[in-house]
Amino acid sequence: MSIVNTTLDGDERGPVVYLDYDQASLDAAYDQSVWASNAARLRHFAICVNDLEASADFYQKTFGLKRVGEETLEAGSGVYLSDGVVNLALLKGSPGSQMEGFVGPHHFGFIVQDSELTAKEIEANGGKFFFTLGDPEKQNFEQKFKDPDGIVFDISRKGWLGTSDA
C-alpha cells in the first residue's frame, strides 16, 4: 500500500488523500474475509423503468451490457442484461399490478451456497420471508425476503441469467 497526496487547484477542502492498494493484496484480503463458509455474492439488481426497450438500448449502448433474456409474467415484463458477472433486470409493471407506474430501484439479489441455511440466518437476524418466484431448478429462481426496514432482496442458489458465481 502507498499513500498518494493530491491537492486539486481551487479545491477548498484541502489535500485529497488516496490510498493506493495493489490488487493482489485486496484480492487476498477479500477472499479470506468474505468468502467464508456460506458467503453470499451480490449478483442481481432490478430497476423499474417506463420503457423496457429504450432502457435496454441505453444500458447496452452506454455500458456494453448484453441482453441475456426476457420474461413476461402476470405482474409485469422484464428484460435481463448482464456484464458477464452481474444481472441487471429492467422491469415494467403490468396494468393493475403493484409495480404499475413505479420507476426506480426495486430489489437486489445474492447468489448463496446454501439457501436453507441462508434463509435461517436472514430470519435470525430480523429479516422476513416474502415469497418465491420461478422454478427452483432453473436460473432466475428467487426466494424473496424483506430486511428489517422492509427492503426487498432475493437469494438464489443458481443465480440469474448472465451471472457468475465466481
Secondary structure, DSSP 8 states (H G I E B T S, - for coil): -EEEEE--TT-TT--EEEEE--HHHHHHHHHHHHSSTT--EEEEEEEE-S-HHHHHHHHHHHH--EEEEEEE-SSEEEEEEESSS-EEEEEEE-TTSTTTT--EEEEEEEE-S-HHHHHHHHHHTT-EEEEEES-TTSTT-EEEEE-TT--EEEEESS--TT----
